[in-house]
Amino acid sequence: MSHEGIRLTTPEEKAREAEQNQPLPRIATTPEKVRVLLSEGKGLEIDWQDGHRSAWSFAWLREACPCATCNEERKAQGRKPGDPRPKPTQLLPMFTPPAKPAVARPVGRYALGFDWEDGHKGGIYSWEYLRRVCQCQECNFAREDAGGTAN
């Protein structure tokens, strides 16, 4: 019998994971206003119906792509969504242009899709996913507090 894929967790980890996987209230995942700052090359901004405001750079969004391929790559490298890929060590590093989508498009009424200039176009950024990975100070603090270490 193989034991691959078996992971032992503490009751605290189970409780934390269950809390993180709880569905968010509909008002928290329904955008009031969505701004894709494509021509400026800045990123994405969303004002949510509950009054919260979120913003992401295109570079962060590309590294947080929710497609299966990118999720597997991040998992194998031990990275979280938005963490940059490790740079290969080279004597003369090659210039890589900043991540920017060529096209941003709505996906139904529940998500955005980006066709990135690097040719990638598999990720669908649902409103729930975007709200869960909000990069504002308040949300980052809440995530660190929930997953941090004891003093």
Helices and strands as residue ranges (DSSP letters): H 11-20, G 26-28, E 31-36, E 43-48, E 53-57, H 58-63, H 68-77, E 101-107, E 111-116, E 124-126, H 127-132, H 137-147
